[in-house]
Amino acid sequence: MTLPLTYAQAAERLLDWYAVCGRTLPWRGSKDPYAVWVSEIMLQQTQVKTVIPYFERFMKRFPTLTHLARASQEEVYRIWEGLGYYRRASQLHEAARILSRDHAGIFPGDPALIRQLPGIGDYTAGAIASIAFDLPVAAVDGNVMRVISRFGGLSSNISSTAGRREISAEADGLHRSGMGRPGDLTQALMELGALVCTPKNPQCPGCPWQTACMAYELSCPETFPVKSEKKAKTLGDVACGVLIREGRILLCRRSAGGIWANLWTLPMSNEFTGEAAALKDLLHLLTPLGAIPSMIPIEQIRHTFTHKIWQIRVYPCPITGGPAAESAEGSPCEASPGMLPDSLWIPLKQLPRYPMPAPMRKLSALVPWL
């Protein structure tokens, strides 16, 4: 039989556990809202062990909000490169500029104002408000939803508005009784979900709430939380071309919206269903340059996004005719206006200067052997 716990008792047990078992992480122990903000943005859909070196490198290069606001977008992208979900970097940079312009570079302590910044939702606003400003505001992410739904045996679907509202009400109750330590309580809840109350094979014997957990008593913790089944990810085909002339390679910058916004890539087709359709689109794109893609890819990789998977194939594209490349370094590609409007011929030695998504960086590493 479970032992009933008040919010205050539950918070006390959790905080005692966190004091002993919480990990030492580079952003913990800081009340600097800028550092808390950067860490929370990086941790979105990304594992802690992956984030640590990126956070340390980012903070070394941009130690204050002002440093970030004054940086160019390409500088920010270069430091972010490899972390993925580049829209986060773009919105982080945009928000820093807004704070520098409209708030004298001071991060606001009001959750409502925090919520208005680009890239910040309810969870991130709550995390910053509680951790950096000690406000009793709940921050409900996937870890917290799982922990609370198991603890209370909540049967509401967390994909529904009613389910999320129920979870938030329980989290708010904990924070109102959180022993005056809202920041620690926020991190303790997340830590419990990350280390103990995991999606699969939860480590119930190490949980401070085990004796009062409804899911444990029912012997079915993995059935919580209740949620809708995920839709299967769609599979798309994309073709990329490697064009080299006189020691330079052709790169294209992606548009401001959509996947890999403002990053540099090899010339690439749109997304299609089927290799042949993607290759045909690449041929149409590059023909005005006098480049004909080989029919056989030299490499292919699968890259997984949140809702889709791309099968990316890269083809060598010998240039057999068409306008010659300009002689100046980093010269624009003027051979096909309208098709490659934001393209440059880049000296091979300059490739590291241009921020690329991880798959393109991996594929561009093939260039010296082509």
LONU-50140 format. One record per residue: residue in one letter; x, y, z of N, C-alpha, C, O in turn. Coordinates in steps of 0.2 Angstrom, whole numbers, plus 5000, padded with zeros to 4 digits. Layout:
% residues N
AXYZXYZXYZXYZ;...
% end
This chain:
% residues 370
M500449945000500050005000500450065000500950075004;T500350114996500750174995500650215002500050215005;L501150265003501050305009500850375006501250405002;P500350405008500150475005500650525007500950525013;L500850565003501250625004500950685002500550694997;T501050735006500850805004501350834999501850804998;Y501150884996501650914991502250934995502850924992;A502250965001502850985005503250925006503850925006;Q502950865008503350805010503750775003504250755003;A503350774998503650754992504150794989504750774987;A504150864990504650914988505250894992505850894990;E505150894999505750885004506150815002506750815002;R505750765000506050694999506450704992507050684992;L506150744987506550744981507150794982507650774979;L507050844985507650894986508250854990508850864989;D508050814995508550774999508950734994509550724994;W508550694990508850654985509350694980509850664978;Y509050744978509450784973510150814976510650814972;A510050824982510750854985511250804985511850814985;V511050734985511550684985511650654978512250634977;C511150654974511250614968511250654962511450634956;G511150724962511150764957511850774953512350774957;R511850774947512450774943512750844944512450894944;T513450844944513850914943513850924936514250894932;L513550984933513551004926513751074926513651114931;P514051094920514351154920513851214921514051274922;W513251204920512751264920512351264927512051304928;R512551214931512151204937512551244943513151254942;G512151274947512451314953512551384951512651424955;S512351404944512351474942511651504942511151474940;K511651564944511051604944511051654938510551694938;D511551644934511551694929511051674923511051614921;P510551714922509951694918510251684911509951644907;Y510751714909511051704902511251634901511151594896;A511651614906511951544906511351494907511451434903;V510951504911510351454912509951454905509751394903;W509851514902509451514895509851474890509551434887;V510451484889510851454884510851374885510751334881;S510951354891510951284893510251254891510151194889;E509751284893509051264892508851254885508551204882;I509051304881508951304873509351244870509151204866;M510051234873510451174870510151114872510151064868;L509851104878509551044880508951024877508650964878;Q508651064873508051044870508150994865508550994860;Q507850934866507850874861508650854860508750824855;T509050864865509750844865509950814872509850844877;Q510350764872510550734878511150774881511450814878;V511150774888511550814892512350794890512650844889;K512550734889513250724887513450754881514050774880;T512950764876513050794870513150874871513550904868;V512750894875512750974876513350994880513551054878;I513650964884514150984889514751024885514851074886;P515050984880515651024877515351084872515751134872;Y514751074870514551134866514351194870514551254869;F514051184876513951234881514551274883514651334883;E515051234885515751254887516051304881516351354883;R516051274875516351314870515951374868516251424867;F515251374868514851424867514951484872515051544870;M515051464879515051514884515751544884515851604886;K516251504882516951534881516951584875517251634876;R516651574870516651624864516151674865516351734863;F515551664869515051714870514951714877514351694879;P515351744881515251744889514651784892514451764897;T514451834888513851874890513351874885513551864879;L512751904887512251914882512451964877512351964871;T512852014879513152064875513552034869513552054863;H514051994871514451964866514051924861514251924855;L513551894863513151854858512751904854512751894848;A512451954857512052004853512552034847512252054842;R513152044849513652084844513952034839514252054834;A513851964840514151924835513751914829513151934828;S514051894823513651884817513351814817513551774821;Q512851804813512451744813512951684811512851634814;E513451694807513851644805514351624810514551564811;E514551674814514951654820514551614825514851564827;V513951624826513551584831513451514828513451464831;Y513251514821513251444818513851404818513851344819;R514451434818515051394818515151364825515351304825;I514951404830515051374837514551324838514651274842;W513951334835513451284836513451224832513151174833;E513851224826513851174821513951104824514451094828;G513551054822513550984825513050974830512850914831;L512751024833512251014839511551004836511150974839;G511451024830510851014826510251064828510351104833;Y509751054825509151094827509351164827509351204832;Y509651194821509951254820509451314821509651374823;R508851304821508351354822508451384829508351444831;R508651334834508751354841509351414841509251464845;A509851404837510451444837510151514834510351564837;S509851514829509551574826509151614831509151674831;Q508651574834508251614839508551634845508451694848;L509051604847509451624853509851684851509851734855;H510151694845510451754843509951814842510151864844;E509351794839508851844838508651874845508551934846;A508551834850508351854856508851894860508651944863;A509451874859510051914862510051984859510152034863;R509851994853509852054850509252094852509352154853;I508752064853508152104856508252124863508052184865;L508552084867508652104874509152154874509152204879;S509652154870510152204870509852274868510052324870;R509452274863509152334860508552354865508552424866;D508152314867507552334871507552334878507152364882;H508052294881508052284888508752304891508952284896;A509152344887509852364889510252304891510752304895;G510152244888510552184889510452154895510852104897;I509852164898509752134905509152084904508652104901;F509252024906508751974905508151984910508251994916;P507551984907506952004912506851944917506951884915;G506551964922506451914927505651894927505451844931;D505251924923504551914923504451854918504651864912;P504151804920504051744915503651764909503751734904;A503151814910502751834904503251864899503151854893;L503751904901504151934896504651884893504851894888;I504851844898505351784895504951744890505251734885;R504351734891503951694886503951724879503751694874;Q503951794879503951834873504551824868504451844862;L505051804871505651804867505651744862505351694863;P505951754856506051694851506351634854506851634857;G505951574852506251514854506151494861506351434863;I505751534865505551514872504851494873504451544871;G504651434875504051414876503851414884504251444888;D503351384886503151384893503651354897503851374902;Y503951294895504351254899505051294900505251304905;T505351324894505951364895505851424899506251434903;A505351454898505151514902505151494910505351534914;G504751444911504751414918505451394921505551414927;A505851364917506451344919506951404921507251404926;I506951454917507351514918507051554924507451574928;A506451554924506151594930506251564937506451594942;S506251494937506351464943507051454945507251464951;I507451434940508251424941508551484942509051494947;A508451534938508851594938508551654943508951694946;F507951654944507651704948507251674954506951714958;D507251614955506951584961506251594962505951614967;L505851594956505151604956504851534956505051494953;P504351534960503951464961503551444955502951444955;V503851444949503551434943503751364940504351344940;A503251324938503451254936503651254929503451294925;A504151204928504351194921504251124919504551074922;V503751114915503551044913503751024906503551054901;D504250984906504550954900504350874900503950854904;G504550834895504450764895504650724901504250684903;N505250744904505450714910504950724916504750674919;V504750784916504250804922503550774921503250744926;M503350774915502650744914502750664915502250644918;R503250634914503350564915503350554923502950504925;V503750584926503850574933503150594937502950554941;I502850644935502250664939501650614937501250594942;S501650594931501050554929501150484932500650454934;R501750454933501850394936501750404944501450354947;F501950454947501950464954501150464956500950434961;G500750504952500050504954499650454950499050454952;G499950414946499550364942499050394938498450374937;L499150454935498750494931498550464924499050444921;S497950454923497650424917497550464911497350444906;S497550534912497450574907497950574901498550564903;N497750584895498250584890498650644890498350694889;I499350644890499750704891499750734884500050794884;S499550704879499550744872498950784872498850824867;S498450784876497850824876497950884881498350884885;T497550934880497550994884497350984891497651004895;A496850934892496650924899497250884902497350894908;G497550834899498150804902498750844904498950844909;R498850894899499450934901499250984907499651004911;R498651004907498351044912498451014919498551044924;E498250944919498250914925498950904928499150914934;I499450884923500150884925500450954928500750954933;S500251004924500451074927500251084933500551124937;A499551074935499251084941499651044947499751074952;E499850984946500250944951500950974951501250984957;A501250994946501951024946501851094950502351114954;D501351134949501251194952501251184960501451224964;G500851134962500751114969501451104972501551124978;L501851064969502451054971502951114972503251124977;H502851154967503251214968503051264973503451304976;R502451264974502151314980502351284986502351324991;S502551224987502751194993503451174993503651124996;G503851204989504551174987505051204992505651204990;M504951214998505451225003505851285001506351295004;G505551334998505851394996506451384991506851434991;R506451334988507051314983506751294976506851244974;P506451344973506051324966506551304961506451264957;G507151334961507651314956507951244957507951204952;D508051234963508251164964507751114963507851054960;L507151124964506551084963506451074956506351014954;T506551124952506451114945506951064942506851024938;Q507651074944508151034942508150964945508250914941;A507850954951507750894954507250854950507350794949;L506750884948506250844944506450824938506350764936;M506850864934507150844928507650784929507750744925;E508050794934508550744936508250674937508550624935;L507750674941507450614943507150584936507250514936;G506850614932506650584925507250564921507150514917;A507750594921508350584917508750524920509050484916;L508850514926509250464929508850404932509150344932;V508250414935507950364938507250344935507150284933;C506850394934506150374931506150384924505850424921;T506650334921506750344914506150304910505750274912;P506150324903505550294899505550224899504950194900;K506150184899506150114899506550094905507050124907;N506350034908506750014913506850064919507450074921;P506350094922506550144927506850104933506650054935;Q507250144936507650114942507250134949507550174953;C506750104950506250114955506650114962506450154966;P507050064963507350064970507750124972507850134978;G507950164967508350224969507950284969508150344969;C507250274968506850334968506650354975506350314979;P506650424977506450444983505650444984505450454990;W505350434979504550434979504350364978503750354978;Q504750314979504550244977503950224982503450194979;T503950234988503450204993502850244992502350224995;A502850294988502150334987501950334980501550374978;C502250304976502150304969501650254966501650194968;M501150284963500550244961500750194956500550134956;A501150214951501350174946501750114948501750054946;Y502150124953502550074956502150024960502249964959;E501650044963501150004967500749964962500649904964;L500649984956500249954951500649904947500449864943;S501349904949501849864945501849884937501949834934;C501649944935501649954928501950024927501550064923;P502550044929502750114928502850134921502750184919;E502950084916503150094909502450114905502550134900;T501850094908501250114905501050184906500550214903;F501450224910501350294911501950334908502550304908;P501850394905501250424905500850404899501050374894;V500150414899499750394894499750444888499750504890;K499950424882500050474877499850444870499850384869;S499650484865499550464858500150434855500750454856;E500050384851500550354847500850404842500550444839;K501550394842501950444837501750414830501750354829;K501750464826501650454819502350424816502850454818;A502350384811502950354808503250414804502950454801;K503950414805504250464801504250454794504350394792;T504150504790504250494782504950494780505350524783;L505050454774505650444772505750484765505350474761;G506250534764506350574758506950564755507450544759;D507050574749507650564745507950634743507550674741;V508550644744508850704743509550694739509950654741;A509650724734510350714730510750784730510450834730;C511350774732511850824732512450814727512550764725;G512650874725513250874720513850904722513850954726;V514450874720515050904722515350934715515450894710;L515350994715515651034709516351064711516351104716;I516851044708517551074709517851104703517851064698;R518051164703518451194697518951234700518851274704;E519551224697520151264699520251264707520451324709;G520251214710520351214717519751244721519951254727;R519251254718518651284722518051234722517951204717;I517651234727517051194727516451244728516451294730;L515851224725515251264725514851244731514651184732;L514651294735514251294741513651334739513651384736;C513051314743512451354742512251364749512251324754;R511951424750511651444757510951434757510551454752;R510651394762509951384762509551444764509851494766;S508951444762508551504763508351514770508551464774;A508151574772508051584779507451544783507451534789;G507051514779506551474782506651394780506951384775;G506351354784506451284783507051254786507351274790;I507151194783507751144786508351184785508551204779;W508851184790509551204789509551274787509951294783;A509051314789509051384787509651424788510051424793;N509851454783510451504782511151464783511651494783;L511151394783511751364783511951344776511651344771;W512651324775512951314769512951234767513051194772;T512751224761512751154759513051144752513151194749;L513151074751513251064744512651074740512151074743;P512651094733512051104729511651044730511850984729;M511051054732510550994733509851004730509651054729;S509550944729508950944726508450954732508550964738;N507850964730507250964734507150894737507450844734;E506750884741506550814744506050784739505550814737;F506250714738505750674734505650604737506050584741;T505150574734505150504735505450464730505150464724;G506050434731506350394726507050434724507050494723;E507550394723508250414721508250444714508550504713;A507850414709507850444703507550514702507850554699;A507050524706506750594706507150644708507250704706;A507550624714507950674717508550694712508750744712;L508850634709509350644704509150694698509550734696;K508550684696508350724690508250794692508450834688;D508050804698508050874701508750904701508750964700;L509150874704509850894704510150914697510450964696;L510050864693510250874686509950944683510250984680;H509350954684508951014682509251074685509351124682;L509451074691509751124695510451144692510651204692;L510851094690511551104689511751104681512251124679;T511251084677511351094670511651154667512051164663;P511351214670511551284667512251294669512551334666;L512551254674513251264675513751224671514351224672;G513451184667513851134663514051074667514551044665;A513651064672513851004676513350944676512750964676;I513650894675513250834674513350784680513850754680;P512850774684512950724690513150654687512750624682;S513550614690513650544689513050504691512650534695;M512950454688512350414689512450374696511950344698;I513050364698513150324704513450364710513950404709;P513050364715513250404721513950384724514050324724;I514350424726514950404729514850394737515350364740;E514350414740514250414747513450424748513150464744;Q513250394753512550404755512450404763512750354766;I512050444766511950444773511250454774510850484770;R511050424780510350444782510350494788510750484793;H509950544788509950594793509250594795508750604792;T509150594802508550594805508350664808508750684812;F507750684806507450744809506950724814506850664815;T506550774817506050764822505550724818505250674822;H505250734812504750704809504850674803504450644799;K505450674801505650634794506350614794506750624799;I506450574789507150544788507350564781506950554776;W507950584780508250604773508750544771509250534775;Q508650514766509150474763509550524758509350544753;I510150544760510550594756511150554752511550524755;R511050564746511550534741512050594738511750644736;V512650584738513050634735513450604728513650554728;Y513350644723513650624717514150674714514150734715;P514750644712515250694708514950724702514550684698;C515050784701514750824695515250854691515450914692;P515550814686516050844682515750904678515250904676;I516150954677515951014674516251014667516851014665;T515751004662515950984655515851044650516051044645;G515551094653515451154649515151214653515151204659;G514851264650514551314654515051364656515651364655;P514851424659515251474661515851454666515651414670;A516451484665516951464670516851504676516551554676;A517051474681517051504688517451564688517951574685;E517251614692517651674693518251654697518351604700;S518751704696519451684699519551704706519951684709;A519051754708519151784715518951724720518451694719;E519251724726519051684731518351704734518151764734;G517951654735517251664737516851704732516451744735;S516951694726516551734721515851704720515751644721;P515351744719514751714718514651674711515051684707;C514251634712514051584706513551624702512951634704;E513751654696513251694692513051654686512651684681;A513151584686512951544680512251534679511951524674;S511851534685511151504684510751554689510451524694;P510651614687510251664691509551634692509251604687;G509351634698508651614700508651534702508251514706;M509151504700509251434702509651424708509551394713;L510251454708510751454713510851524715511451554714;P510351564718510451634719510951654725511151704725;D511051604729511551624735512051564735512051524740;S512451574730513051514730513651544729513751604726;L514251514731514851534731515351484729515251424730;W515851504725516451454723516951464729517251524730;I517051414733517451424739518151384738518151324736;P518651414739519351384739519251324745519051334750;L519451264743519451204747519651214754519451194759;K520251254754520551264761520051314765520151314772;Q519551344763519151384766518451354769518051384772;L518451284767517851254769517651254776517051264778;P518151254781517951254788517651324790517351324796;R517751374786517451434789516751444788516451484791;Y516451394784515751404782515351354786515451294786;P514851384790514451334795513951294791513651314786;M514051224792513651174788513251134793513551124799;P512751104791512451054795512850994795513250984791;A512850954801513250894802513350844796513850824794;P512750834792512850784787513250814781513650784778;M513150884780513550914774514250914776514750914772;R514450924782515150934785515450864783516050854781;K515050814785515350744784515450724777515950694775;L514950744772515050734765515550774762515950754758;S515650844764516150884762516850854763517350874760;A516950814769517550784770517850734765518350714765;L517350714760517550674755517950704749518250674745;V517850774749518050814743518850794742518950784736;P519250794747519950784745520150724741520650714738;W519650674742519750614738519350604732519450554728;L519050654730518650654723519150664717518850664712;
% end
